[in-house]
Amino acid sequence: MKKLLLTLSVITLLILPLNVQAEEEPITLYMFESNTCQHCAQALDYIEEHLDEIPDNLEIMTYEVSADNDNALLMNEVAEYLEVDTTKNFGTPFFVIGTEYHKGYTPGTWEELFEIANDYSKNGDYEDTVKKVISDEDLKVEAHALEDVINIPNPTVTIIVYSVFGVIVLGFIALMVFSRK
């Protein structure tokens, strides 16, 4: 009996680590945007239509800078930390992921940013620059998750709405069938 328990214990110890997957470190992509910026709106429209392309371990956070001076200060502090040339083409949208940045928005911007996120996942050398600047400068800023900025339907609400609609339609059908008799 002791040999059986020992054998099962050894097998469990050998097999268990094979089934445990290391959870990938979440990577955050920051978008500094303005409510009055048409390129920001285009970037948000694109990502809203292509949610399925966002890598699983990527979180997208936005900072609105036109109406929030603290968020604008953060954008400038991050640009200074990353040694961004702010004399040419600097404004919104401004994307930061790790120690990489992208100024402006053109078709293909999201794909480039997703590739950077994938590279960080593979290499494991991700450093959250924005979080570091916030901590170092002791800034009080307000970020919004992508879900707060674009219209992402809640799956639970969608199921409930369709279920209620289905019950109403079936009720009308039943009413019409039984009222003819």
C-alpha positions in Angstrom: 0.0 0.0 0.0 2.8 2.4 0.9 4.5 1.6 -2.5 1.2 2.4 -4.3 0.9 5.8 -2.5 4.5 6.6 -3.1 4.2 5.8 -6.8 1.0 7.8 -7.2 2.7 10.8 -5.4 5.7 10.7 -7.7 3.5 10.4 -10.8 1.4 13.3 -9.6 4.4 15.4 -8.9 5.8 14.7 -12.4 2.5 15.2 -14.3 1.2 18.2 -12.4 3.8 20.7 -13.6 3.1 19.7 -17.2 -0.5 20.8 -16.9 0.2 24.1 -15.2 0.6 26.9 -17.6 2.5 30.1 -16.7 0.1 33.0 -16.9 1.4 35.6 -19.3 2.3 39.0 -17.8 -0.3 41.5 -18.8 0.9 44.2 -21.1 -0.7 47.6 -21.1 -1.0 49.8 -24.2 -1.7 53.4 -23.4 -3.4 55.8 -25.8 -3.3 59.5 -25.0 -6.3 60.9 -26.8 -8.5 64.0 -27.2 -12.2 64.2 -27.5 -11.7 66.7 -30.3 -9.2 64.8 -32.3 -10.5 63.1 -35.5 -7.5 60.8 -35.7 -8.2 59.6 -32.1 -11.8 58.9 -33.1 -10.6 57.0 -36.2 -8.2 54.9 -34.0 -11.0 54.1 -31.6 -13.5 53.3 -34.4 -11.0 50.9 -35.9 -10.3 49.1 -32.7 -14.0 48.9 -31.9 -14.5 47.0 -35.2 -11.4 44.8 -34.7 -11.7 43.7 -31.0 -11.0 40.1 -31.9 -7.5 41.1 -33.1 -6.4 42.4 -29.7 -3.9 40.0 -28.1 -5.2 38.1 -25.1 -2.7 39.5 -22.6 -3.0 43.1 -23.9 -4.9 45.7 -21.9 -5.7 49.0 -23.6 -6.0 52.1 -21.4 -6.8 55.6 -22.5 -6.0 59.1 -21.1 -8.1 62.0 -22.3 -5.8 65.0 -22.4 -7.8 67.9 -23.8 -10.1 68.3 -20.8 -7.8 66.9 -18.1 -4.6 68.8 -17.3 -3.2 66.0 -15.2 -3.5 63.6 -18.1 -1.9 66.1 -20.4 1.0 66.5 -17.9 1.4 62.8 -17.8 1.6 62.6 -21.6 4.3 65.2 -21.6 6.2 63.6 -18.7 6.1 60.2 -20.5 7.3 61.8 -23.8 10.2 63.4 -21.9 11.0 60.1 -20.2 11.1 58.3 -23.6 13.0 61.2 -25.2 10.3 61.8 -27.8 10.9 64.7 -30.2 7.9 66.9 -29.2 8.8 69.7 -31.7 7.5 67.7 -34.7 4.1 66.0 -35.1 3.5 65.6 -31.4 0.0 65.5 -30.1 -2.8 63.0 -30.0 -3.1 60.2 -30.5 0.1 59.2 -28.7 0.5 55.5 -28.0 2.9 54.0 -25.5 3.6 50.4 -24.9 6.5 49.5 -22.7 9.4 51.7 -23.7 8.1 52.0 -27.3 5.8 54.8 -28.6 4.0 55.7 -31.7 2.9 59.3 -32.6 -0.3 59.8 -34.6 -2.6 57.3 -36.2 -2.6 55.8 -39.7 -3.9 52.6 -41.1 -1.7 49.9 -39.7 -0.9 51.6 -36.4 -2.8 49.0 -34.3 -1.1 46.1 -36.1 2.3 47.6 -35.3 1.4 48.1 -31.7 0.1 44.5 -31.4 3.3 43.3 -32.9 5.2 45.2 -30.2 3.0 43.6 -27.5 3.7 40.2 -29.0 7.5 40.9 -29.0 7.3 41.9 -25.3 5.4 38.7 -24.6 8.0 36.5 -26.3 11.1 38.3 -24.9 9.7 39.0 -21.4 11.4 42.4 -21.2 8.2 44.5 -20.7 8.6 47.6 -18.6 5.5 49.7 -17.9 6.9 53.2 -18.6 3.6 55.0 -18.0 3.1 53.4 -14.6 6.7 54.2 -13.7 6.3 57.9 -14.6 3.0 58.1 -12.6 4.8 56.6 -9.6 7.9 58.7 -9.9 6.1 62.0 -10.5 3.3 61.1 -8.0 0.7 62.1 -10.5 -3.1 61.8 -9.9 -4.4 60.9 -13.3 -7.6 59.3 -14.6 -7.3 56.4 -17.0 -10.2 54.7 -18.8 -10.2 51.1 -20.0 -11.0 50.6 -23.6 -14.4 49.2 -22.6 -15.3 52.6 -21.1 -14.4 54.5 -24.2 -16.0 52.4 -27.0 -19.2 50.5 -27.1 -18.5 46.9 -26.2 -21.7 45.0 -25.6 -21.9 43.2 -22.4 -22.5 39.5 -23.2 -24.8 38.9 -20.2 -26.9 41.9 -21.1 -27.1 40.8 -24.7 -28.3 37.3 -23.7 -30.9 38.8 -21.4 -32.2 41.2 -24.1 -32.4 38.5 -26.7 -34.1 36.1 -24.3 -36.7 38.7 -23.3 -37.3 39.6 -27.0 -37.7 35.9 -27.8 -40.2 35.4 -25.0 -42.2 38.4 -26.2 -42.2 37.2 -29.9 -43.3 33.7 -28.8 -46.0 35.2 -26.6 -47.4 37.2 -29.6 -47.3 34.0 -31.8 -49.1 32.0 -29.1 -51.6 34.8 -28.7 -52.3 34.8 -32.4 -52.6 31.0 -32.6 -54.9 30.7 -29.6 -57.0 33.7 -30.5 -58.1 32.2 -33.8 -59.9 29.3 -32.1 
